[in-house]
């Protein structure tokens, strides 16, 4: 199905990459130096469980951190996952919703409000899940921006800050996730795994989780780096507060720095992970070699020498023998 939606990019909004909290920060702050508008909002992320037919309110604290009075508006957006980083991509078109798991349609409109310089105000956000709502996850964001802009496009380009809301609706929830790939790559942004490296620097174990369920998951666990049977390194995965989420129908990548790899040898990496309320388990394993370039060059030179000797030595011996026989016959 073609998605007719417009996404927020990092180019126009100071807040976005969003401190928005799939990665989980405690507060966000944005200031627009052009007109002096500045806002601080908390919390950045709210996780809720709301049963079908129920309503809950979230209180968001908004502070005007500038020296001037201002009026602000709240903008409600759905969001989807932007690539495999876990960062949210806001759907900015006011008439559009997420293709699935839309929370925007269940959040009541929020009136504009004014804040004096330095003033803080609690803004209630009302979420009503209809009785007919399917079980699973619903995701939205509430942004706060100056209300002086005259159209929605300008609003999206203004300095704004916001908070994401992740709602779990109980019922026939499908917690299902798999490991798309588990490998070792060079660099945190490395593309494609490898089983051979010429240096032990900047190596990462990369676990990519794919969510085929209908609710967000927070994978956790541990990876172990081994040489033979000796454990060189153990590292927790997604060991942050709050944990990063993998949204439904998306893949998220977790990078684990391997800083105990030696300069030479064969190594293996094991990953054991859990997710979901019932502690479903996933595991994966991979191995790789580290062979320094200097050693490779030395081996290649040695092979060339050996091949040259294998080919050239018999010929040299034959020439020597012929010379000896020729000299012996001439006497």
PATOR-205287 format. One record per residue (C-alpha): x, y, z; residue in three letters. Coordinates in steps of 0.25 Angstrom, whole numbers, padded with zeros to 4 digits, always signed. Example, Ala and Ser with C-alpha at 12.3 -4.5 7.8 and 13.67 -1.06 7.14 Angstrom:
2
+0049-0018+0031Ala
+0055-0004+0029Ser
REM end
This chain:
331
+0000+0000+0000Unk
+0006+0014-0004Unk
+0007+0023+0008Unk
+0002+0037+0005Unk
+0009+0044+0017Unk
+0019+0055+0019Unk
+0030+0052+0029Unk
+0038+0062+0038Unk
+0052+0062+0035Unk
+0064+0067+0043Unk
+0065+0080+0035Unk
+0054+0089+0040Unk
+0052+0086+0054Unk
+0062+0088+0065Unk
+0055+0077+0074Unk
+0055+0066+0065Unk
+0063+0055+0065Unk
+0054+0057+0075Unk
+0061+0056+0088Unk
+0047+0050+0086Unk
+0050+0039+0095Unk
+0049+0026+0088Unk
+0063+0027+0093Unk
+0058+0032+0106Unk
+0062+0046+0111Unk
+0056+0053+0123Unk
+0053+0066+0117Unk
+0055+0074+0104Unk
+0057+0089+0101Unk
+0057+0097+0088Unk
+0059+0112+0086Unk
+0057+0120+0073Unk
+0067+0131+0073Unk
+0060+0138+0062Unk
+0047+0142+0070Unk
+0051+0138+0084Unk
+0042+0127+0086Unk
+0047+0116+0095Unk
+0040+0104+0102Unk
+0044+0093+0111Unk
+0035+0081+0112Unk
+0034+0068+0121Unk
+0033+0057+0121Unk
+0039+0053+0107Unk
+0032+0040+0107Unk
+0020+0033+0113Unk
+0017+0019+0113Unk
+0002+0015+0116Unk
-0007+0003+0117Unk
-0021+0007+0114Unk
-0033-0003+0112Unk
-0043-0002+0101Unk
-0054+0008+0105Unk
-0045+0015+0115Unk
-0039+0029+0116Unk
-0026+0034+0122Unk
-0020+0047+0124Unk
-0005+0051+0123Unk
+0000+0063+0129Unk
+0011+0070+0121Unk
+0019+0081+0128Unk
+0022+0093+0118Unk
+0031+0104+0122Unk
+0034+0117+0115Unk
+0049+0119+0117Unk
+0051+0132+0110Unk
+0050+0146+0115Unk
+0037+0149+0107Unk
+0022+0145+0108Unk
+0017+0136+0098Unk
+0005+0128+0093Unk
+0007+0113+0089Unk
-0001+0103+0082Unk
-0001+0088+0083Unk
+0001+0079+0070Unk
-0003+0065+0070Unk
+0005+0055+0061Unk
+0006+0041+0058Unk
+0019+0035+0056Unk
+0026+0023+0049Unk
+0040+0018+0051Unk
+0051+0025+0043Unk
+0060+0014+0038Unk
+0066+0005+0047Unk
+0072+0015+0058Unk
+0059+0015+0066Unk
+0057+0030+0063Unk
+0043+0034+0060Unk
+0038+0041+0047Unk
+0026+0050+0050Unk
+0015+0050+0040Unk
+0013+0065+0038Unk
+0001+0066+0029Unk
-0011+0069+0038Unk
-0020+0061+0030Unk
-0012+0048+0030Unk
-0010+0037+0040Unk
-0001+0026+0041Unk
-0004+0014+0032Unk
-0006+0006+0045Unk
-0005+0008+0060Unk
-0010+0022+0060Unk
-0011+0029+0073Unk
-0014+0043+0068Unk
-0029+0040+0065Unk
-0031+0037+0080Unk
-0024+0049+0086Unk
-0034+0061+0089Unk
-0031+0074+0083Unk
-0023+0083+0093Unk
-0026+0098+0093Unk
-0015+0109+0091Unk
-0009+0115+0104Unk
-0001+0126+0108Unk
+0012+0126+0117Unk
+0019+0138+0123Unk
+0034+0139+0123Unk
+0039+0127+0132Unk
+0025+0122+0135Unk
+0022+0107+0135Unk
+0008+0101+0133Unk
+0003+0087+0133Unk
-0005+0083+0120Unk
-0014+0072+0121Unk
-0014+0062+0109Unk
-0027+0053+0108Unk
-0026+0040+0102Unk
-0039+0032+0099Unk
-0038+0018+0094Unk
-0051+0013+0087Unk
-0058+0001+0092Unk
-0056-0005+0078Unk
-0041-0002+0077Unk
-0032-0015+0074Unk
-0022-0019+0084Unk
-0008-0015+0081Unk
+0001-0003+0081Unk
-0003+0012+0077Unk
+0007+0023+0076Unk
+0007+0038+0075Unk
+0014+0051+0079Unk
+0009+0064+0084Unk
+0018+0076+0080Unk
+0017+0090+0086Unk
+0021+0102+0077Unk
+0018+0117+0076Unk
+0004+0120+0072Unk
+0007+0132+0064Unk
+0010+0125+0051Unk
-0001+0126+0041Unk
-0001+0112+0034Unk
+0002+0098+0038Unk
+0015+0098+0029Unk
+0021+0109+0036Unk
+0017+0102+0049Unk
+0025+0090+0045Unk
+0037+0099+0042Unk
+0037+0106+0055Unk
+0045+0103+0067Unk
+0037+0093+0075Unk
+0038+0082+0085Unk
+0029+0070+0089Unk
+0027+0057+0096Unk
+0024+0043+0090Unk
+0013+0035+0095Unk
+0013+0019+0094Unk
+0000+0012+0098Unk
-0002-0002+0100Unk
-0017-0007+0098Unk
-0018-0021+0105Unk
-0026-0032+0099Unk
-0022-0041+0087Unk
-0007-0035+0087Unk
+0003-0042+0078Unk
+0017-0041+0084Unk
+0025-0047+0073Unk
+0039-0043+0069Unk
+0051-0049+0061Unk
+0066-0046+0059Unk
+0067-0042+0045Unk
+0082-0043+0045Unk
+0094-0044+0055Unk
+0108-0041+0051Unk
+0120-0033+0052Unk
+0123-0020+0045Unk
+0134-0010+0043Unk
+0129+0004+0049Unk
+0116+0007+0056Unk
+0109+0010+0043Unk
+0115-0002+0036Unk
+0107-0009+0025Unk
+0107-0024+0024Unk
+0114-0033+0033Unk
+0128-0040+0030Unk
+0135-0052+0035Unk
+0149-0046+0032Unk
+0156-0033+0037Unk
+0170-0028+0035Unk
+0169-0020+0048Unk
+0163-0021+0062Unk
+0159-0007+0063Unk
+0145-0001+0062Unk
+0138-0014+0062Unk
+0123-0016+0066Unk
+0114-0027+0068Unk
+0101-0023+0061Unk
+0087-0029+0065Unk
+0075-0026+0056Unk
+0062-0029+0062Unk
+0049-0030+0054Unk
+0035-0028+0060Unk
+0025-0036+0054Unk
+0015-0034+0065Unk
+0005-0023+0067Unk
+0011-0016+0079Unk
+0024-0010+0082Unk
+0035-0018+0088Unk
+0047-0015+0097Unk
+0058-0026+0094Unk
+0068-0028+0105Unk
+0080-0037+0107Unk
+0094-0040+0107Unk
+0105-0042+0096Unk
+0118-0050+0099Unk
+0131-0049+0091Unk
+0139-0062+0092Unk
+0153-0067+0087Unk
+0151-0082+0087Unk
+0144-0085+0100Unk
+0150-0072+0107Unk
+0140-0061+0110Unk
+0147-0048+0106Unk
+0135-0038+0108Unk
+0120-0038+0113Unk
+0112-0026+0109Unk
+0097-0023+0112Unk
+0088-0020+0101Unk
+0078-0008+0101Unk
+0081-0006+0116Unk
+0076+0008+0117Unk
+0064+0014+0124Unk
+0055+0014+0118Unk
+0058+0003+0108Unk
+0058+0006+0093Unk
+0046+0000+0086Unk
+0044-0007+0073Unk
+0031-0003+0067Unk
+0022-0013+0060Unk
+0025-0016+0045Unk
+0039-0010+0047Unk
+0054-0014+0049Unk
+0063-0008+0059Unk
+0078-0009+0060Unk
+0086-0009+0073Unk
+0101-0007+0072Unk
+0110-0013+0082Unk
+0125-0009+0082Unk
+0135-0020+0083Unk
+0147-0014+0090Unk
+0153-0027+0095Unk
+0157-0033+0081Unk
+0171-0037+0080Unk
+0181-0034+0068Unk
+0180-0048+0062Unk
+0171-0060+0063Unk
+0157-0066+0062Unk
+0146-0060+0070Unk
+0132-0063+0073Unk
+0120-0055+0077Unk
+0108-0060+0084Unk
+0095-0053+0087Unk
+0084-0057+0096Unk
+0072-0048+0097Unk
+0058-0047+0103Unk
+0046-0039+0100Unk
+0031-0038+0103Unk
+0023-0040+0116Unk
+0025-0055+0116Unk
+0040-0054+0114Unk
+0041-0060+0100Unk
+0055-0064+0097Unk
+0064-0061+0084Unk
+0078-0065+0082Unk
+0089-0064+0071Unk
+0103-0067+0068Unk
+0114-0063+0058Unk
+0129-0064+0057Unk
+0140-0056+0050Unk
+0155-0056+0048Unk
+0165-0044+0050Unk
+0177-0045+0042Unk
+0186-0033+0041Unk
+0190-0027+0028Unk
+0204-0028+0031Unk
+0203-0043+0034Unk
+0195-0044+0021Unk
+0206-0037+0013Unk
+0217-0045+0020Unk
+0210-0058+0016Unk
+0208-0054+0002Unk
+0223-0050+0000Unk
+0226-0064+0007Unk
+0217-0071-0003Unk
+0223-0064-0015Unk
+0237-0068-0010Unk
+0233-0082-0008Unk
+0226-0083-0022Unk
+0238-0077-0028Unk
+0247-0087-0021Unk
+0238-0099-0025Unk
+0238-0094-0040Unk
+0252-0089-0041Unk
+0261-0098-0032Unk
+0259-0111-0041Unk
+0263-0103-0053Unk
+0275-0097-0046Unk
+0279-0111-0042Unk
+0277-0117-0056Unk
+0286-0105-0061Unk
+0296-0108-0051Unk
+0297-0123-0054Unk
+0298-0120-0069Unk
+0309-0111-0067Unk
+0316-0121-0058Unk
+0314-0132-0069Unk
+0319-0123-0080Unk
+0332-0119-0072Unk
+0334-0134-0069Unk
+0333-0138-0084Unk
+0342-0127-0089Unk
+0354-0133-0081Unk
REM end
